[in-house]
Amino acid sequence: MNARRDIAAGIRAVLPAMLAAAPFGLLFGALAVDNNFTVGETVLMSATIFAGASQMVGIDLFGDKIAPWLIVLSIFAVNFRHVLYSAVIGRQMRAWSALQRYVAFFFLVDPQFAESEKRVESGRPLTFAWYMAGGLTFYTTWIVEGWLGATFGKMVDNPAAYGVDFLLPIYFLGLVMGFRRRANWLPVVAASAVGSIIAYVLVGSPWHVSIGALCGVAVAAVIGAKPAGEAVE
């Protein structure tokens, strides 16, 4: 009974992220076909990489005929934040088997991390049933969205011009704001934002993503945790 309740709760938790990511998934599929990907290649990329920003970077680099090692390195730079995610959320998976943890880390995308943190913060356990219900739901819909975009994207001229992908950044901003009561939230977020902007100007994309994250981590490590009750409003 508890497992069924956890599965239902896991699916409900990712519904807002699914809605926010839908235009981005459709846009990826349409742009992939515009960059000479087949529908099958587009679906395969969504199924194996499962990371929107990295997939966008990938289709641009593939189109420019850049060396494979540089493509892999660039995608790693965009996805480096997932190393930080696993270090944080892994502490809540100690009771899971090694196989469960390895499987779970594949589904550790941004919304999954944020929802997992919110669940732990509310005092509820991070169960494998809850986690995988949300992860598999988001994963399946992401693949379907890429397929739909690749299949029907040719019917829309210049899909990027519609700007529907703005929904995802707004959703991520909402996730970040959801943690604003945590100690040291403001200086960490500010350091990440400033570091990312400076890196974007001086180094360029996609390295600004990882550099911004590292700036936030560095500030958090230097400041340390404030005593309870001193949360930033």
Buried (B, 14 or more C-beta within 10 A) or exposed (E): EEEEEBBEBBBEBBEBBBEBBBBBBBBBBBBBBBBEBEBEBBBBBBBEBBBBBBBBBBBBBBBEEEEEEEBEEBBBBBBBBBEBBBEEBBEBBEEBEEEBBEBBBEBBBBBBBBBBBBBBEEEEEBBBBBBBBBBBBBBEBBBBBBBBBBBEBEEBEEBEEEEBBEBBEEBBEEBEEBBEEBBBBEBBBEBBBBBBEBBBEEEEBBBBBBBBBBBBBBBBEEEEEEEEEEEBE
